[in-house]
Amino acid sequence: DNMALDLFTGSERLKELNSGCCVLVIKRDAQQTNGFPLTLPICCWKGKTSMRAYIAKNERIHFLRLCGADVTETDAVRSTERERHKVKNEANNEVLDENQPIITETIESQT
């Protein structure tokens, strides 16, 4: 989602940039990422007071994990959404019993 520019290190420098597309490069050393250094370029849209990453909804948790964020709450919400979607699909897709006869009717036209 949109993040306020004040949340970024160097936010004053960000505020000076024009609004538009930009690339945000996240750098983490090995101590911050469980022993593996990380450099992650992310395409973003910089607005007047906020920034939004161009990341598909279903990939956000993965990127948050890469950056070391706590995603337990986000994971729980996604699990609930998946379960709700599964129940909805099951209700809409009736499964025919293979022993159930298929009834067809022939309709004759009267011309």
C-alpha positions in Angstrom: 0.0 0.0 0.0 1.0 3.6 0.0 3.7 4.5 2.4 4.3 8.0 3.7 7.6 9.5 2.6 8.5 10.3 6.2 8.9 6.6 6.9 12.0 6.4 4.6 15.5 7.1 5.6 16.5 10.3 3.7 12.9 11.3 3.3 13.8 15.0 2.8 15.7 14.0 -0.3 12.8 11.9 -1.5 10.4 14.9 -1.1 12.6 16.9 -3.4 12.1 14.5 -6.3 9.4 15.0 -8.9 6.4 12.8 -8.7 6.4 9.8 -11.0 8.0 6.4 -11.6 11.2 5.6 -9.8 13.3 2.7 -8.6 13.7 2.2 -4.8 16.8 0.1 -3.9 16.5 -1.7 -0.6 19.9 -2.8 0.8 20.3 -5.0 3.9 23.6 -6.4 5.2 24.0 -10.0 6.3 23.2 -9.2 9.9 19.8 -7.8 9.0 18.8 -10.7 6.8 19.8 -13.9 8.6 23.3 -14.1 7.1 22.5 -13.2 3.5 23.1 -9.7 2.2 20.3 -8.3 0.1 20.0 -5.7 -2.7 16.4 -5.5 -3.9 15.4 -2.9 -6.6 11.7 -2.2 -6.7 9.8 -0.1 -9.2 7.7 2.5 -7.4 5.4 5.4 -8.0 6.5 8.5 -6.0 3.6 10.9 -5.2 3.7 14.2 -3.4 3.6 12.7 0.1 3.8 8.9 -0.4 5.3 6.1 -2.3 3.8 2.9 -3.7 5.6 -0.2 -4.9 4.6 -1.8 -8.2 4.3 -5.3 -6.8 1.5 -7.8 -7.5 -0.8 -8.4 -4.6 0.1 -12.1 -4.4 3.8 -11.3 -4.3 3.8 -8.7 -1.5 4.2 -11.2 1.4 7.3 -12.7 -0.4 8.9 -9.2 -0.8 8.1 -8.3 2.8 9.7 -11.5 4.0 12.8 -10.7 1.9 13.0 -7.4 3.7 12.7 -8.9 7.1 9.2 -7.7 7.9 6.9 -9.5 10.3 4.1 -10.9 8.1 2.2 -13.1 10.6 -0.9 -10.9 10.6 -0.8 -10.5 6.8 -0.4 -14.3 6.4 -3.4 -14.9 8.6 -5.5 -12.5 6.5 -4.4 -14.2 3.2 -5.2 -17.7 4.6 -8.7 -16.5 5.6 -9.2 -15.1 2.1 -8.0 -18.3 0.4 -10.3 -20.4 2.6 -13.3 -18.1 1.9 -12.5 -18.4 -1.9 -12.2 -22.2 -1.7 -15.6 -22.5 0.0 -17.2 -20.2 -2.5 -15.8 -22.3 -5.4 -17.0 -25.5 -3.9 -20.5 -24.1 -3.5 -20.5 -23.0 -7.2 -19.1 -26.3 -8.6 -21.4 -29.2 -8.1 -19.7 -32.5 -8.6 -21.8 -35.2 -10.3 -21.9 -38.6 -8.8 -20.6 -41.1 -11.4 -23.6 -43.4 -10.6 -26.1 -40.7 -11.1 -28.0 -41.0 -14.4 -27.8 -38.0 -16.7 -31.3 -37.0 -17.8 -31.7 -35.3 -21.1 -34.9 -34.1 -22.8 -35.5 -33.7 -26.5 -37.6 -30.7 -27.4 -39.3 -30.9 -30.7 -40.1 -27.7 -32.6 -43.5 -27.2 -33.9 -43.1 -25.6 -37.3 
